[in-house]
Amino acid sequence: MSEESGGARQVSRRDFIKTSAAVSLTALMPGAGSAFAARAGNLRVGLIGCGRRGTGAAKDCVNSAANVEIAAMGDLFKDQLDKSRSQLAQELDRDQLKVTDRTCFVGFDAYEEVIAADVDLVILATPPHFRPEHLKAAIKAGKHVFMEKPVAVDPGGVRSIIAISELAAEKNLSIVAGTQRRHQNHYNEVMKRVHDGDIGEIVSAQCYWIGDYEYYQAVLRQPGWSDMEWQCRNWNYFTWLSGDHIVEQHVHNIDVINWGIGSHPVKAMGMGGREVRTGPEYGHIFDHFAVEYEYPGGVRVLSMCRQMSGCSHRVSERLVGTTGSTYTDGSNGYIEGENPFRYEGSSPNPYVQEHADLITSIREGRPLNEGRQVAESTMAAIIGRMSAYTGRELKWDWVMKESKLDLTPPKYEMGDLPVAAVAVPGKTKLY
């Protein structure tokens, strides 16, 4: 077991895969084998990242299907792991939580030990910066994966996710991402009709995550914490860890637009800034963005996100076609125009359903692979951020193939790590 908070051992700089796979993933491969097929008994799950979202994902996973157990847990910080383990012990049945002291791991290398702990499936829920490295280790070890969104914070990370997702397809392993709208009934019913042509040819779209940031309470630095420890504990507010909130949060809505249009954008022009987050506890990220994306065929999409208290909220998506338009949000979905539709069916919890779909794919030997689609949605958000930070219009092909931006810190250890300056459009360099 690695050392605890403040003394975790140094791990070498991640080795990004520099080439992007060109072949599209097969979402559901009939007749494929399964790494779990030969195991008798429960499906064993390892949790990597024991924060609020990881703990929630673990509960959703074991509650989504019968005979599923949490068998190992890992986190950078022991206190975080202990808090999560205690919460799970209170909320899960004994047969759902089979973690022991010997299967709990702490440190930057905890993910390696969880993966090696005789598990079939791993949940990746650490800050997004670590997702490419963790996914690579899990797939190479033959594990199925649930990974939270977003899946990277820079272009190199996205390239790695795409390449490793292709390897997962070759190995018949499932990857499901935390873009739960893809597993939500009213979204699926609306999108089915869009793809069947019920709103005609799509000509424009809008997507929004305009809200507050009460969910993302800043973590104040405590005496004795190094730069690295404080930033990792306060990860939402540092671009190298979260990607900024356009990537960490607004990726949900951008993913819906990609899904509806059936493509990623080809260019982006963005702007944004930092108006209300003035204290050091808010790191260096922006608090608002507005991006115009251009999709194939000249389709323009307005993307807006904001995290400010005391302001109006809007979290939704809209597709506009030649014969109608759609509206979707977390609880509602309908179509207006020549072929009106309003979803009035059942609405199972999508945070549970995404795990149910993953486990079904594993048990039936029909791998579900969402790696490329979530990587492309993540890249779209990253391009919007890069455009806003630098003030430059950016093309998808340049960022995907040529950008050298790499936000990886020089080393993974609890020591000095200066906070990068707040981006200034027109002055911040483009890499």
ABEGO torsion letter per residue (X at the ends): XBBBBGABBBBBBBBBBABBBABBBBABBBGBBBAAAABBEBBBBBBBEABAAAAAAAAAAAAABBGBBBABBBBABAAAAAAAAAAAAAABBAAABABBAAABBBEAAAAAAAAAAGBABBBBABBAAAAAAAAAAAAAAGBBBBBBOBABABAAAAAAAAAAAAAAAAAGBBBBBABAAAABAAAAAAAAAAAAGAAEBBABBBBBBBBBAAABBBBBBBBGBBAAAAAAAAAAABAAAAGEAAAAAAAAAAAAAAAAAGBBBABBBBBEBBAABABAAAEABBABBBBBBBBBGGBBBBBBBBBBBGBBBBBBBBBBBAAEBBBBBAABBBBBEABBBBBABBBBBAAAAAAAAAAAAAAAGBBBBAAAAAAAAAAAAAAAAAAAAAGBBBBAAAAAAABABBABBABBBBBBBBBBBBBBBGABBBX
